[in-house]
Amino acid sequence: MKRRTRRLYNLAGLALACLCVQLWVRLRWLSLGASQRASGWLLLGLVVFLLLYNLRKKLPFLPLLASASWLQAHIWLGLLACFSFLLHSGAALPSGVLERGLAVLFLMSAGSGLLGLYLSRRIPPMLRTRGEEVIFERIPGLLRRLRERAEDLVVRAVEQTGSTAISDYYTRRLQGFFSRPRHLGRHLVSSHTPIRKLALEIEDLERYLGADERPLLAELAAMVQAKHDLDYHYALQGSLKLWLFVHLPFSYALLVLVALHVLTIQAFGSAL
């Protein structure tokens, strides 16, 4: 089944599920006058299930369906949870302090989840446009080795040619560039401005070099491009790593506040 067709089926299923939830809550309201309680328990069940996905990722050896299936369920049930939240809250900001805190946490968790969905769809195709796939944890080591190679080349350029032109340019413009990941914000929007500027500077420097220095400068230019590509992978993969550190704390804090909310409702017998 093609991805677009499967997505249409999933959207249709989500719409049907939302309709069923709305009808169920409406029937609860007509029969028992407890629509908020019904939508609240449903929302609690969805939140718990959504958090189980993180546990599933940490226990891949368990025979609990494929991770891809869990991910699809996480996405679509997360959207259903957003609809259930609107039903439960009446699409209005609650008045109580606890309820407002719960609403804010839910919105932050849902918002960061939608951001993560966008990043997970947007970033992988972007990474495939820049060199080979690189494991994120290996990037710092690759950057360090690339910097060491660049420094060795600069020393070799002075020893072989007796000129400090390449060395002076490296000290002035490239030493900081090779020292750490650079232009991370530019990489997130796929901007080529930094590398184009460096390429123009290297092209301009080449005019003033001798024949024995130009091959060394070309080698250095290739290292600059490799460093730029590694920074690109570092920025994009790092954004996915950082997103998890935002989404998961909001989600776990939401579960804690939901439990407190349920205990409060049960203790005082209010309508959920």
Helices and strands as residue ranges (DSSP letters): H 3-31, H 35-58, H 67-89, H 97-127, G 136-138, H 139-161, H 165-169, I 170-174, H 175-179, H 184-188, H 193-206, H 214-268
